[in-house]
Each structure stands twice: as structure tokens, then as C-alpha cells.
């Protein structure tokens, strides 16, 4: 995979103490979770909890934007 310029896995805007919110259901977690999915849509990172990711796995694998789910 290719990262956007200035983008990295260690983004200074998201630290371990920042709450992460599921873009679909609003569930919250402290920092990125290993079971959550991260999607980049319109140059923005969107996180999806494991439940929402599991329910929409085919759409995610088909690379559909979450607005199509």
C-alpha cells in the first residue's frame, strides 16, 4: 500500500490517549484498536469498530465508500 505524503502510522494528530469514534455507530475507544478497521475516504481517516466492520465486510473489501453501505 502507498501512503499519502505526510501520512504515517504514527500520525501526530491521533495519539494513544485520544478517543477514537466509530464513523458508523459512534462507539468510542481509547486510541486505535487492533480489531477496528481504518479507512481513508476523501483524504480523511475514518475508523470502524469491529462490529460495524464485520457487518460490512463485503463493502469494505470491494473498496466502497462507507456512504454506500
N, CA, C and O atoms as a Maestro MAE file, in Angstrom:
{
 s_m_m2io_version
 :::
 2.0.0
}

f_m_ct {
 s_m_title
 :::
 protein
 m_atom[276] {
  # First column is atom index #
  i_m_mmod_type
  r_m_x_coord
  r_m_y_coord
  r_m_z_coord
  i_m_residue_number
  s_m_chain_name
  s_m_pdb_residue_name
  s_m_pdb_atom_name
  i_m_atomic_number
  :::
  1 25 0.831 -1.163 0.000 1 A "UNK " " N  " 7
  2 3 0.000 0.000 0.000 1 A "UNK " " CA " 6
  3 2 0.887 1.242 0.000 1 A "UNK " " C  " 6
  4 15 2.019 1.207 0.482 1 A "UNK " " O  " 8
  5 25 0.379 2.299 -0.526 2 A "UNK " " N  " 7
  6 3 1.109 3.551 -0.586 2 A "UNK " " CA " 6
  7 2 0.464 4.560 0.345 2 A "UNK " " C  " 6
  8 15 -0.761 4.674 0.393 2 A "UNK " " O  " 8
  9 25 1.281 5.289 1.080 3 A "UNK " " N  " 7
  10 3 0.771 6.313 1.982 3 A "UNK " " CA " 6
  11 2 0.770 7.652 1.285 3 A "UNK " " C  " 6
  12 15 1.582 7.902 0.393 3 A "UNK " " O  " 8
  13 25 -0.143 8.510 1.693 4 A "UNK " " N  " 7
  14 3 -0.171 9.862 1.178 4 A "UNK " " CA " 6
  15 2 1.014 10.643 1.734 4 A "UNK " " C  " 6
  16 15 1.489 10.326 2.824 4 A "UNK " " O  " 8
  17 25 1.514 11.668 1.012 5 A "UNK " " N  " 7
  18 3 2.622 12.452 1.538 5 A "UNK " " CA " 6
  19 2 2.267 13.026 2.905 5 A "UNK " " C  " 6
  20 15 1.179 13.564 3.108 5 A "UNK " " O  " 8
  21 25 3.210 12.899 3.839 6 A "UNK " " N  " 7
  22 3 2.987 13.422 5.179 6 A "UNK " " CA " 6
  23 2 2.121 12.524 6.043 6 A "UNK " " C  " 6
  24 15 1.830 12.871 7.188 6 A "UNK " " O  " 8
  25 25 1.700 11.373 5.522 7 A "UNK " " N  " 7
  26 3 0.845 10.461 6.270 7 A "UNK " " CA " 6
  27 2 1.698 9.311 6.782 7 A "UNK " " C  " 6
  28 15 2.566 8.813 6.066 7 A "UNK " " O  " 8
  29 25 1.457 8.893 8.002 8 A "UNK " " N  " 7
  30 3 2.180 7.755 8.539 8 A "UNK " " CA " 6
  31 2 1.315 7.054 9.560 8 A "UNK " " C  " 6
  32 15 0.265 7.558 9.960 8 A "UNK " " O  " 8
  33 25 1.768 5.886 9.978 9 A "UNK " " N  " 7
  34 3 1.044 5.149 11.004 9 A "UNK " " CA " 6
  35 2 1.172 5.829 12.364 9 A "UNK " " C  " 6
  36 15 0.416 5.527 13.288 9 A "UNK " " O  " 8
  37 25 2.117 6.737 12.483 10 A "UNK " " N  " 7
  38 3 2.342 7.449 13.736 10 A "UNK " " CA " 6
  39 2 1.917 8.895 13.571 10 A "UNK " " C  " 6
  40 15 2.690 9.811 13.850 10 A "UNK " " O  " 8
  41 25 0.704 9.100 13.124 11 A "UNK " " N  " 7
  42 3 0.162 10.431 12.901 11 A "UNK " " CA " 6
  43 2 0.107 11.186 14.218 11 A "UNK " " C  " 6
  44 15 -0.437 10.680 15.200 11 A "UNK " " O  " 8
  45 25 0.662 12.387 14.250 12 A "UNK " " N  " 7
  46 3 0.723 13.159 15.488 12 A "UNK " " CA " 6
  47 2 -0.658 13.636 15.926 12 A "UNK " " C  " 6
  48 15 -0.828 14.016 17.085 12 A "UNK " " O  " 8
  49 25 -1.643 13.627 15.042 13 A "UNK " " N  " 7
  50 3 -2.986 14.074 15.403 13 A "UNK " " CA " 6
  51 2 -3.745 13.025 16.186 13 A "UNK " " C  " 6
  52 15 -4.695 13.361 16.892 13 A "UNK " " O  " 8
  53 25 -3.356 11.759 16.083 14 A "UNK " " N  " 7
  54 3 -4.038 10.690 16.810 14 A "UNK " " CA " 6
  55 2 -3.035 10.042 17.743 14 A "UNK " " C  " 6
  56 15 -2.147 9.316 17.296 14 A "UNK " " O  " 8
  57 25 -3.169 10.296 19.024 15 A "UNK " " N  " 7
  58 3 -2.279 9.694 19.999 15 A "UNK " " CA " 6
  59 2 -3.021 8.603 20.743 15 A "UNK " " C  " 6
  60 15 -4.233 8.448 20.597 15 A "UNK " " O  " 8
  61 25 -2.288 7.854 21.535 16 A "UNK " " N  " 7
  62 3 -2.890 6.751 22.270 16 A "UNK " " CA " 6
  63 2 -3.979 7.226 23.226 16 A "UNK " " C  " 6
  64 15 -4.897 6.464 23.528 16 A "UNK " " O  " 8
  65 25 -3.903 8.471 23.712 17 A "UNK " " N  " 7
  66 3 -4.880 8.939 24.683 17 A "UNK " " CA " 6
  67 2 -6.111 9.582 24.031 17 A "UNK " " C  " 6
  68 15 -7.109 9.824 24.710 17 A "UNK " " O  " 8
  69 25 -6.051 9.856 22.737 18 A "UNK " " N  " 7
  70 3 -7.194 10.452 22.051 18 A "UNK " " CA " 6
  71 2 -8.282 9.401 21.854 18 A "UNK " " C  " 6
  72 15 -7.985 8.279 21.442 18 A "UNK " " O  " 8
  73 25 -9.532 9.745 22.140 19 A "UNK " " N  " 7
  74 3 -10.609 8.780 21.879 19 A "UNK " " CA " 6
  75 2 -10.826 8.628 20.377 19 A "UNK " " C  " 6
  76 15 -10.776 9.600 19.623 19 A "UNK " " O  " 8
  77 25 -11.064 7.401 19.966 20 A "UNK " " N  " 7
  78 3 -11.366 7.097 18.573 20 A "UNK " " CA " 6
  79 2 -12.843 6.754 18.516 20 A "UNK " " C  " 6
  80 15 -13.336 5.990 19.346 20 A "UNK " " O  " 8
  81 25 -13.559 7.313 17.539 21 A "UNK " " N  " 7
  82 3 -15.001 7.122 17.429 21 A "UNK " " CA " 6
  83 2 -15.322 6.382 16.132 21 A "UNK " " C  " 6
  84 15 -14.807 6.730 15.069 21 A "UNK " " O  " 8
  85 25 -16.166 5.371 16.222 22 A "UNK " " N  " 7
  86 3 -16.606 4.644 15.035 22 A "UNK " " CA " 6
  87 2 -17.423 5.588 14.160 22 A "UNK " " C  " 6
  88 15 -18.364 6.224 14.635 22 A "UNK " " O  " 8
  89 25 -17.066 5.676 12.900 23 A "UNK " " N  " 7
  90 3 -17.743 6.581 11.975 23 A "UNK " " CA " 6
  91 2 -19.153 6.098 11.633 23 A "UNK " " C  " 6
  92 15 -19.941 6.852 11.062 23 A "UNK " " O  " 8
  93 25 -19.474 4.874 11.968 24 A "UNK " " N  " 7
  94 3 -20.795 4.330 11.636 24 A "UNK " " CA " 6
  95 2 -21.761 4.357 12.830 24 A "UNK " " C  " 6
  96 15 -22.872 4.875 12.713 24 A "UNK " " O  " 8
  97 25 -21.347 3.806 13.967 25 A "UNK " " N  " 7
  98 3 -22.271 3.694 15.101 25 A "UNK " " CA " 6
  99 2 -21.957 4.627 16.260 25 A "UNK " " C  " 6
  100 15 -22.782 4.791 17.159 25 A "UNK " " O  " 8
  101 25 -20.781 5.238 16.254 26 A "UNK " " N  " 7
  102 3 -20.428 6.179 17.310 26 A "UNK " " CA " 6
  103 2 -19.774 5.552 18.524 26 A "UNK " " C  " 6
  104 15 -19.547 6.245 19.516 26 A "UNK " " O  " 8
  105 25 -19.462 4.257 18.482 27 A "UNK " " N  " 7
  106 3 -18.771 3.612 19.602 27 A "UNK " " CA " 6
  107 2 -17.429 4.294 19.810 27 A "UNK " " C  " 6
  108 15 -16.808 4.756 18.853 27 A "UNK " " O  " 8
  109 25 -16.978 4.359 21.067 28 A "UNK " " N  " 7
  110 3 -15.726 5.037 21.374 28 A "UNK " " CA " 6
  111 2 -14.722 4.073 21.988 28 A "UNK " " C  " 6
  112 15 -15.092 3.112 22.661 28 A "UNK " " O  " 8
  113 25 -13.438 4.349 21.744 29 A "UNK " " N  " 7
  114 3 -12.347 3.581 22.337 29 A "UNK " " CA " 6
  115 2 -11.189 4.534 22.594 29 A "UNK " " C  " 6
  116 15 -11.067 5.568 21.937 29 A "UNK " " O  " 8
  117 25 -10.348 4.180 23.546 30 A "UNK " " N  " 7
  118 3 -9.171 4.995 23.819 30 A "UNK " " CA " 6
  119 2 -8.063 4.582 22.851 30 A "UNK " " C  " 6
  120 15 -7.462 3.521 23.015 30 A "UNK " " O  " 8
  121 25 -7.794 5.403 21.858 31 A "UNK " " N  " 7
  122 3 -6.753 5.127 20.863 31 A "UNK " " CA " 6
  123 2 -7.199 4.081 19.867 31 A "UNK " " C  " 6
  124 15 -8.195 3.394 20.091 31 A "UNK " " O  " 8
  125 25 -6.469 3.952 18.760 32 A "UNK " " N  " 7
  126 3 -6.801 2.952 17.734 32 A "UNK " " CA " 6
  127 2 -6.763 1.534 18.313 32 A "UNK " " C  " 6
  128 15 -5.847 1.191 19.061 32 A "UNK " " O  " 8
  129 25 -7.737 0.732 17.971 33 A "UNK " " N  " 7
  130 3 -7.853 -0.641 18.455 33 A "UNK " " CA " 6
  131 2 -7.416 -1.619 17.376 33 A "UNK " " C  " 6
  132 15 -7.673 -1.374 16.197 33 A "UNK " " O  " 8
  133 25 -6.764 -2.720 17.738 34 A "UNK " " N  " 7
  134 3 -6.293 -3.674 16.725 34 A "UNK " " CA " 6
  135 2 -7.408 -4.371 15.962 34 A "UNK " " C  " 6
  136 15 -7.179 -4.856 14.853 34 A "UNK " " O  " 8
  137 25 -8.616 -4.435 16.529 35 A "UNK " " N  " 7
  138 3 -9.717 -5.113 15.842 35 A "UNK " " CA " 6
  139 2 -10.575 -4.158 15.026 35 A "UNK " " C  " 6
  140 15 -11.480 -4.602 14.319 35 A "UNK " " O  " 8
  141 25 -10.314 -2.869 15.105 36 A "UNK " " N  " 7
  142 3 -11.064 -1.875 14.342 36 A "UNK " " CA " 6
  143 2 -10.457 -1.727 12.960 36 A "UNK " " C  " 6
  144 15 -9.277 -2.018 12.762 36 A "UNK " " O  " 8
  145 25 -11.259 -1.273 11.998 37 A "UNK " " N  " 7
  146 3 -10.778 -1.022 10.640 37 A "UNK " " CA " 6
  147 2 -10.596 0.474 10.456 37 A "UNK " " C  " 6
  148 15 -11.352 1.285 10.992 37 A "UNK " " O  " 8
  149 25 -9.578 0.817 9.687 38 A "UNK " " N  " 7
  150 3 -9.314 2.221 9.370 38 A "UNK " " CA " 6
  151 2 -9.432 2.381 7.864 38 A "UNK " " C  " 6
  152 15 -8.830 1.620 7.107 38 A "UNK " " O  " 8
  153 25 -10.190 3.349 7.436 39 A "UNK " " N  " 7
  154 3 -10.397 3.617 6.021 39 A "UNK " " CA " 6
  155 2 -10.047 5.071 5.745 39 A "UNK " " C  " 6
  156 15 -10.335 5.951 6.556 39 A "UNK " " O  " 8
  157 25 -9.428 5.320 4.602 40 A "UNK " " N  " 7
  158 3 -9.148 6.694 4.187 40 A "UNK " " CA " 6
  159 2 -10.121 7.029 3.068 40 A "UNK " " C  " 6
  160 15 -10.052 6.466 1.976 40 A "UNK " " O  " 8
  161 25 -11.030 7.955 3.359 41 A "UNK " " N  " 7
  162 3 -12.039 8.381 2.397 41 A "UNK " " CA " 6
  163 2 -11.979 9.894 2.268 41 A "UNK " " C  " 6
  164 15 -12.050 10.616 3.262 41 A "UNK " " O  " 8
  165 25 -11.848 10.364 1.045 42 A "UNK " " N  " 7
  166 3 -11.734 11.803 0.798 42 A "UNK " " CA " 6
  167 2 -10.621 12.421 1.636 42 A "UNK " " C  " 6
  168 15 -10.784 13.497 2.210 42 A "UNK " " O  " 8
  169 25 -9.486 11.723 1.697 43 A "UNK " " N  " 7
  170 3 -8.283 12.165 2.410 43 A "UNK " " CA " 6
  171 2 -8.481 12.308 3.913 43 A "UNK " " C  " 6
  172 15 -7.736 13.044 4.559 43 A "UNK " " O  " 8
  173 25 -9.472 11.619 4.488 44 A "UNK " " N  " 7
  174 3 -9.718 11.633 5.931 44 A "UNK " " CA " 6
  175 2 -9.737 10.205 6.447 44 A "UNK " " C  " 6
  176 15 -10.303 9.313 5.816 44 A "UNK " " O  " 8
  177 25 -9.118 9.998 7.590 45 A "UNK " " N  " 7
  178 3 -9.165 8.680 8.222 45 A "UNK " " CA " 6
  179 2 -10.500 8.498 8.918 45 A "UNK " " C  " 6
  180 15 -10.964 9.378 9.644 45 A "UNK " " O  " 8
  181 25 -11.111 7.347 8.688 46 A "UNK " " N  " 7
  182 3 -12.366 7.007 9.357 46 A "UNK " " CA " 6
  183 2 -12.168 5.638 9.988 46 A "UNK " " C  " 6
  184 15 -11.708 4.703 9.333 46 A "UNK " " O  " 8
  185 25 -12.516 5.527 11.251 47 A "UNK " " N  " 7
  186 3 -12.381 4.273 11.978 47 A "UNK " " CA " 6
  187 2 -13.746 3.615 12.120 47 A "UNK " " C  " 6
  188 15 -14.764 4.287 12.291 47 A "UNK " " O  " 8
  189 25 -13.747 2.265 12.046 48 A "UNK " " N  " 7
  190 3 -14.970 1.492 12.184 48 A "UNK " " CA " 6
  191 2 -14.728 0.390 13.213 48 A "UNK " " C  " 6
  192 15 -13.752 -0.356 13.125 48 A "UNK " " O  " 8
  193 25 -15.638 0.302 14.196 49 A "UNK " " N  " 7
  194 3 -15.496 -0.711 15.242 49 A "UNK " " CA " 6
  195 2 -15.577 -2.106 14.627 49 A "UNK " " C  " 6
  196 15 -16.003 -2.272 13.485 49 A "UNK " " O  " 8
  197 25 -15.161 -3.104 15.403 50 A "UNK " " N  " 7
  198 3 -15.140 -4.464 14.864 50 A "UNK " " CA " 6
  199 2 -16.524 -4.960 14.460 50 A "UNK " " C  " 6
  200 15 -16.644 -5.724 13.502 50 A "UNK " " O  " 8
  201 25 -17.567 -4.546 15.167 51 A "UNK " " N  " 7
  202 3 -18.928 -4.963 14.818 51 A "UNK " " CA " 6
  203 2 -19.359 -4.379 13.476 51 A "UNK " " C  " 6
  204 15 -19.849 -5.107 12.613 51 A "UNK " " O  " 8
  205 25 -19.182 -3.069 13.292 52 A "UNK " " N  " 7
  206 3 -19.567 -2.428 12.030 52 A "UNK " " CA " 6
  207 2 -18.717 -2.939 10.869 52 A "UNK " " C  " 6
  208 15 -19.222 -3.141 9.765 52 A "UNK " " O  " 8
  209 25 -17.432 -3.145 11.123 53 A "UNK " " N  " 7
  210 3 -16.556 -3.667 10.075 53 A "UNK " " CA " 6
  211 2 -16.995 -5.072 9.662 53 A "UNK " " C  " 6
  212 15 -17.034 -5.390 8.474 53 A "UNK " " O  " 8
  213 25 -17.323 -5.909 10.643 54 A "UNK " " N  " 7
  214 3 -17.750 -7.279 10.356 54 A "UNK " " CA " 6
  215 2 -19.059 -7.297 9.567 54 A "UNK " " C  " 6
  216 15 -19.218 -8.094 8.642 54 A "UNK " " O  " 8
  217 25 -20.005 -6.409 9.937 55 A "UNK " " N  " 7
  218 3 -21.297 -6.368 9.256 55 A "UNK " " CA " 6
  219 2 -21.189 -5.854 7.815 55 A "UNK " " C  " 6
  220 15 -22.066 -6.129 6.996 55 A "UNK " " O  " 8
  221 25 -20.134 -5.118 7.506 56 A "UNK " " N  " 7
  222 3 -19.988 -4.512 6.176 56 A "UNK " " CA " 6
  223 2 -18.719 -4.970 5.471 56 A "UNK " " C  " 6
  224 15 -18.158 -4.240 4.654 56 A "UNK " " O  " 8
  225 25 -18.270 -6.174 5.788 57 A "UNK " " N  " 7
  226 3 -17.014 -6.691 5.261 57 A "UNK " " CA " 6
  227 2 -16.957 -6.706 3.731 57 A "UNK " " C  " 6
  228 15 -15.941 -6.326 3.150 57 A "UNK " " O  " 8
  229 25 -18.018 -7.133 3.086 58 A "UNK " " N  " 7
  230 3 -18.002 -7.189 1.613 58 A "UNK " " CA " 6
  231 2 -17.862 -5.808 0.986 58 A "UNK " " C  " 6
  232 15 -17.150 -5.648 -0.005 58 A "UNK " " O  " 8
  233 25 -18.522 -4.826 1.544 59 A "UNK " " N  " 7
  234 3 -18.406 -3.462 1.028 59 A "UNK " " CA " 6
  235 2 -17.000 -2.919 1.256 59 A "UNK " " C  " 6
  236 15 -16.460 -2.213 0.405 59 A "UNK " " O  " 8
  237 25 -16.408 -3.247 2.403 60 A "UNK " " N  " 7
  238 3 -15.046 -2.803 2.687 60 A "UNK " " CA " 6
  239 2 -14.071 -3.443 1.714 60 A "UNK " " C  " 6
  240 15 -13.223 -2.755 1.147 60 A "UNK " " O  " 8
  241 25 -14.181 -4.753 1.513 61 A "UNK " " N  " 7
  242 3 -13.294 -5.447 0.589 61 A "UNK " " CA " 6
  243 2 -13.490 -4.966 -0.851 61 A "UNK " " C  " 6
  244 15 -12.550 -4.983 -1.645 61 A "UNK " " O  " 8
  245 25 -14.704 -4.538 -1.185 62 A "UNK " " N  " 7
  246 3 -14.976 -4.001 -2.513 62 A "UNK " " CA " 6
  247 2 -14.554 -2.551 -2.657 62 A "UNK " " C  " 6
  248 15 -14.741 -1.941 -3.710 62 A "UNK " " O  " 8
  249 25 -13.978 -1.996 -1.583 63 A "UNK " " N  " 7
  250 3 -13.474 -0.625 -1.545 63 A "UNK " " CA " 6
  251 2 -14.553 0.418 -1.818 63 A "UNK " " C  " 6
  252 15 -14.287 1.463 -2.412 63 A "UNK " " O  " 8
  253 25 -15.782 0.117 -1.371 64 A "UNK " " N  " 7
  254 3 -16.862 1.097 -1.485 64 A "UNK " " CA " 6
  255 2 -16.750 2.087 -0.340 64 A "UNK " " C  " 6
  256 15 -16.468 1.692 0.791 64 A "UNK " " O  " 8
  257 25 -16.966 3.361 -0.612 65 A "UNK " " N  " 7
  258 3 -17.003 4.345 0.452 65 A "UNK " " CA " 6
  259 2 -18.119 3.999 1.413 65 A "UNK " " C  " 6
  260 15 -19.123 3.408 1.015 65 A "UNK " " O  " 8
  261 25 -17.953 4.360 2.671 66 A "UNK " " N  " 7
  262 3 -18.933 3.994 3.684 66 A "UNK " " CA " 6
  263 2 -20.313 4.615 3.432 66 A "UNK " " C  " 6
  264 15 -21.307 4.137 3.980 66 A "UNK " " O  " 8
  265 25 -20.389 5.665 2.620 67 A "UNK " " N  " 7
  266 3 -21.693 6.238 2.309 67 A "UNK " " CA " 6
  267 2 -22.552 5.259 1.495 67 A "UNK " " C  " 6
  268 15 -23.774 5.406 1.455 67 A "UNK " " O  " 8
  269 25 -21.935 4.269 0.849 68 A "UNK " " N  " 7
  270 3 -22.672 3.273 0.061 68 A "UNK " " CA " 6
  271 2 -23.171 2.120 0.907 68 A "UNK " " C  " 6
  272 15 -23.997 1.337 0.439 68 A "UNK " " O  " 8
  273 25 -22.689 1.986 2.160 69 A "UNK " " N  " 7
  274 3 -23.100 0.875 2.993 69 A "UNK " " CA " 6
  275 2 -24.498 1.081 3.392 69 A "UNK " " C  " 6
  276 15 -25.064 0.256 4.109 69 A "UNK " " O  " 8
  :::
 }
 m_bond[275] {
  # First column is bond index #
  i_m_from
  i_m_to
  i_m_order
  :::
  1 1 2 1
  2 2 3 1
  3 3 4 2
  4 3 5 1
  5 5 6 1
  6 6 7 1
  7 7 8 2
  8 7 9 1
  9 9 10 1
  10 10 11 1
  11 11 12 2
  12 11 13 1
  13 13 14 1
  14 14 15 1
  15 15 16 2
  16 15 17 1
  17 17 18 1
  18 18 19 1
  19 19 20 2
  20 19 21 1
  21 21 22 1
  22 22 23 1
  23 23 24 2
  24 23 25 1
  25 25 26 1
  26 26 27 1
  27 27 28 2
  28 27 29 1
  29 29 30 1
  30 30 31 1
  31 31 32 2
  32 31 33 1
  33 33 34 1
  34 34 35 1
  35 35 36 2
  36 35 37 1
  37 37 38 1
  38 38 39 1
  39 39 40 2
  40 39 41 1
  41 41 42 1
  42 42 43 1
  43 43 44 2
  44 43 45 1
  45 45 46 1
  46 46 47 1
  47 47 48 2
  48 47 49 1
  49 49 50 1
  50 50 51 1
  51 51 52 2
  52 51 53 1
  53 53 54 1
  54 54 55 1
  55 55 56 2
  56 55 57 1
  57 57 58 1
  58 58 59 1
  59 59 60 2
  60 59 61 1
  61 61 62 1
  62 62 63 1
  63 63 64 2
  64 63 65 1
  65 65 66 1
  66 66 67 1
  67 67 68 2
  68 67 69 1
  69 69 70 1
  70 70 71 1
  71 71 72 2
  72 71 73 1
  73 73 74 1
  74 74 75 1
  75 75 76 2
  76 75 77 1
  77 77 78 1
  78 78 79 1
  79 79 80 2
  80 79 81 1
  81 81 82 1
  82 82 83 1
  83 83 84 2
  84 83 85 1
  85 85 86 1
  86 86 87 1
  87 87 88 2
  88 87 89 1
  89 89 90 1
  90 90 91 1
  91 91 92 2
  92 91 93 1
  93 93 94 1
  94 94 95 1
  95 95 96 2
  96 95 97 1
  97 97 98 1
  98 98 99 1
  99 99 100 2
  100 99 101 1
  101 101 102 1
  102 102 103 1
  103 103 104 2
  104 103 105 1
  105 105 106 1
  106 106 107 1
  107 107 108 2
  108 107 109 1
  109 109 110 1
  110 110 111 1
  111 111 112 2
  112 111 113 1
  113 113 114 1
  114 114 115 1
  115 115 116 2
  116 115 117 1
  117 117 118 1
  118 118 119 1
  119 119 120 2
  120 119 121 1
  121 121 122 1
  122 122 123 1
  123 123 124 2
  124 123 125 1
  125 125 126 1
  126 126 127 1
  127 127 128 2
  128 127 129 1
  129 129 130 1
  130 130 131 1
  131 131 132 2
  132 131 133 1
  133 133 134 1
  134 134 135 1
  135 135 136 2
  136 135 137 1
  137 137 138 1
  138 138 139 1
  139 139 140 2
  140 139 141 1
  141 141 142 1
  142 142 143 1
  143 143 144 2
  144 143 145 1
  145 145 146 1
  146 146 147 1
  147 147 148 2
  148 147 149 1
  149 149 150 1
  150 150 151 1
  151 151 152 2
  152 151 153 1
  153 153 154 1
  154 154 155 1
  155 155 156 2
  156 155 157 1
  157 157 158 1
  158 158 159 1
  159 159 160 2
  160 159 161 1
  161 161 162 1
  162 162 163 1
  163 163 164 2
  164 163 165 1
  165 165 166 1
  166 166 167 1
  167 167 168 2
  168 167 169 1
  169 169 170 1
  170 170 171 1
  171 171 172 2
  172 171 173 1
  173 173 174 1
  174 174 175 1
  175 175 176 2
  176 175 177 1
  177 177 178 1
  178 178 179 1
  179 179 180 2
  180 179 181 1
  181 181 182 1
  182 182 183 1
  183 183 184 2
  184 183 185 1
  185 185 186 1
  186 186 187 1
  187 187 188 2
  188 187 189 1
  189 189 190 1
  190 190 191 1
  191 191 192 2
  192 191 193 1
  193 193 194 1
  194 194 195 1
  195 195 196 2
  196 195 197 1
  197 197 198 1
  198 198 199 1
  199 199 200 2
  200 199 201 1
  201 201 202 1
  202 202 203 1
  203 203 204 2
  204 203 205 1
  205 205 206 1
  206 206 207 1
  207 207 208 2
  208 207 209 1
  209 209 210 1
  210 210 211 1
  211 211 212 2
  212 211 213 1
  213 213 214 1
  214 214 215 1
  215 215 216 2
  216 215 217 1
  217 217 218 1
  218 218 219 1
  219 219 220 2
  220 219 221 1
  221 221 222 1
  222 222 223 1
  223 223 224 2
  224 223 225 1
  225 225 226 1
  226 226 227 1
  227 227 228 2
  228 227 229 1
  229 229 230 1
  230 230 231 1
  231 231 232 2
  232 231 233 1
  233 233 234 1
  234 234 235 1
  235 235 236 2
  236 235 237 1
  237 237 238 1
  238 238 239 1
  239 239 240 2
  240 239 241 1
  241 241 242 1
  242 242 243 1
  243 243 244 2
  244 243 245 1
  245 245 246 1
  246 246 247 1
  247 247 248 2
  248 247 249 1
  249 249 250 1
  250 250 251 1
  251 251 252 2
  252 251 253 1
  253 253 254 1
  254 254 255 1
  255 255 256 2
  256 255 257 1
  257 257 258 1
  258 258 259 1
  259 259 260 2
  260 259 261 1
  261 261 262 1
  262 262 263 1
  263 263 264 2
  264 263 265 1
  265 265 266 1
  266 266 267 1
  267 267 268 2
  268 267 269 1
  269 269 270 1
  270 270 271 1
  271 271 272 2
  272 271 273 1
  273 273 274 1
  274 274 275 1
  275 275 276 2
  :::
 }
}
